[in-house]
Amino acid sequence: MTSWRDRVYAQLSHRETQPIPYTLGWEGDVGERLDAHYGGTRWRDLLEPAIRSAPIASLERHLEESATHYTDLYGTVWRCDRRPTHLETPALREPTLAGYRFPTMDALFPAGWDATARHAIAQEPDRFWVAGLGFGLFERTWCLRGFENALADAAADPAFYAELVEAVAAHHAAILAKLMELPLDGIKFSDDWGYQQGVLLGPERWRRYIKPALRRLYAQVHAAGLKTLSHCCGSVRDILPDIIEIGLDALESVQPEARGMNPYQLKREFGREITFWGGLGSQSTIPHGTPAEIKAEVRRLCDEMGRGGGYILGPAKSLQPETPTANAAAVVEAFLEQAGVAL
């Protein structure tokens, strides 16, 4: 029997599979509400997300924490008692790297860091395993400087911002080298370049600052024989040819509400060059559609996006706490149905 891992590889090679591999996550109380809806947890056991993220707890450690705030390993202070967690005090209050030191690899990967991840991978060898390095190049720059400061740096202090991106890229290259000691299939990058209307930095600045460094990181992953996958919310239609050019294998989210991100149009234009992962609207269909509309959209995604391979089914975002229970159940049932599993 073909494994979910094999199906993901097939889709990344633009070969059709039946069923189509999928992922599905949820946040807040969605899981508990579905337990009550179904009268138990059997629905959880029936789900078989094809892509798994290796658990690496050390990357999530905090230097200091309280009920309301924590300081991450990079020195940035976050407020965590509201949703979403948000940055309060950046590590770099001025546009300079003088005196700043990134966390060492020993701090990020203490002795035994890989034990839990290796155990999880060994337990489910039929899944496609990835590991992530947390905030991406662009995100790490604003995590270090603050969001407005980082955008101002990119526009008004290009020499510093270029230096900052290159420093983050070198740091990420070292993290990648550690992650790739694990028996993985791919690396899951995550970097929200887009907002609803376009690229936050603007396409030209993204190409100037982010693209060259990201090309090197993707090449590092490919040189190890692994696949490159990346989460990115928002509209990235303007830079999608660039993303393909530098070697991204799969783009995750495909947020249909954002400008230019209609998944079916993207499939027609770029479906032979990149794999799309997601596309089920988390701001539209999932919270506001009827259960029947949700199931019809999942069938259409599998039919049209899955044609010719190059597609992994998923919501654009994990099921959010505001998702009505009936709609969350419709997503679960539609995903199981396309996988040939009876609830």
Secondary structure, 3 states (H helix, E strand, C coil): CCCHHHHHHHHHCCCCCCCCCECCCECCCHHHHHHHHHCCCHHHHHCCCCEEECCCHHHHCEEEECCCEEEECCCCEEECCCCCCEEEECCCCCCCCCCCCCCCHHHHCCCCCCHHHHHHHHHCCCCEEEEECCCCHHHHHHHHHCHHHHHHHHHHCHHHHHHHHHHHHHHHHHHHHHHCCCCCCEEEEECCCEECCEECCCHHHHHHHHHHHHHHHHHHHHHCCCEEEEEECCCCHHHHHHHHHCCCCEEEECCCCCCCCCHHHHHHHHCCCCEEEEEECCCCHHHHCCHHHHHHHHHHHHHHHCCCCCEEEEECCCECCCCCHHHHHHHHHHHHHHCCCCC
